[in-house]
Amino acid sequence: MNQLVTFQDMLPTVQWNEQLIQMVLQQIKKDFALQGYAIDGQTEDVPAFLTELLNQLRVFVNQDVHGLSNVLYRVDMSENQVAIALSDSDENAENVLLKLIIERELQKVNWRLKWASET
């Protein structure tokens, strides 16, 4: 699996590169860890990292809705936004959540890069 193709498929309007992918994955890892959910996979192994993240999201959906709420809060996504995305999609819940989380973390990374370049 080519990681750039995977990300490009998820968000085709983004010009992905290795550095941007790594920054987004590091942000995901940080936000999950701040809520007590360690994603142990190395961000350099993108397919393995995404598989581990999908597995954690599956656990949230099936067994730990409170944990999911906490992570969504940390990532800065509203439960209403998630509910709308889930109702509008034919995909399974963890795939929808993965895409939403990557989109939001990408926004955070882009803001950080923008502000860093302006200072």
N, C-alpha and C positions, 0 to 999 in steps of 0.2 A: 504494500500500500504506500503510495507516495503521499507524504504528509502535506505538501503544497496543494496537491489535487484535492485531498480531503477538505482542507480549509477552504479552498477555492469553490468546492461544491457547496459547502455550507453557506458561505457568504461571497457570492460571485462578484459583487461590486467592489470588493476590497482587493487592493494590490498587495498580496501576501508575499513576504520574504522570510527567510530563516530568523532574522533578528526579531521581527514583529511577532512571529509565532512564539518564539521563546519568551518574549515579554508578556504576551497574553497568558501563556501557560504558567509563568511565574506568578502573575497576579492572581490567577485562579488558585494556585497552590497556597499562596499567602492568605487569601480570603477564607478558604476552607479551613486552614490551620488556625486562624484567629477564632474560629467557631468550634475548634476542637476536633475537626475531621481532617486528619492527615491524609494527603494523597502522596503515597510513598514513591510512586514511579518517578523516574528521572525525566525531566522535561525534554532531554535530548532524544529520548525514545518516544516520539510523539504517538505512534499507534498504541504502544503499551500504556502510556499516560492517559490517553483518551479512553481506552478500555477500562482502566481502573476508575476513572471519573464516571463513566457510564454505569459501572457496577455500583458505585456509591450512590448515584442518582436513582438507580433501581431500588436500592435499599430504602432510600428516603421515600420514594413513591409507595412502596409496598409495606413498609414497616415503621417509618419514622417521620411522620408528617411534621412534627415539631422541629426536628432537625432540619428538614427542608425549609421551613419558615425562617429558622435562624440563619441559614446560609443565604437565602434570598434577601434577607435584611442586610447581611454583610456585603453582598454583591451589589446591593442597592436596586433591587427589583421589587415591585409591588406584587402581592399575591393576585390582585385583580389583573394586572398585565399578564401574568402567567396563565390565569384562568382563561382569558380571552385567547391567548395563543394556543392553548390546549384544545379549546373548543373549535378553533378554526383549522385544526390540523388533523390529517389522517394518520400521522406518524404516532409511534408509541411515546408515552410521556417523557421517558428519559432522553430520547433523541430531541424532542422539542425543548426540554430544559437545557440540554447541552448547547444547542444553538443559541438560545436566549442568553445563557451565561457567557458564552464566547462573545456574542455581540456586545453585551454590557461591559465586559472586561476590556474589549477592544476600545470602546469609548473612553474608558479610564486611561488606558495606555496612550491613546491619541491626545487626550487633554494634557497628560503629563509631558509628552513630547512637545506639544505646542507651547506650553508655558515655559519649559526648559529652554526652548529656542528663542523665546522672547525676552529672557532675562540675561 
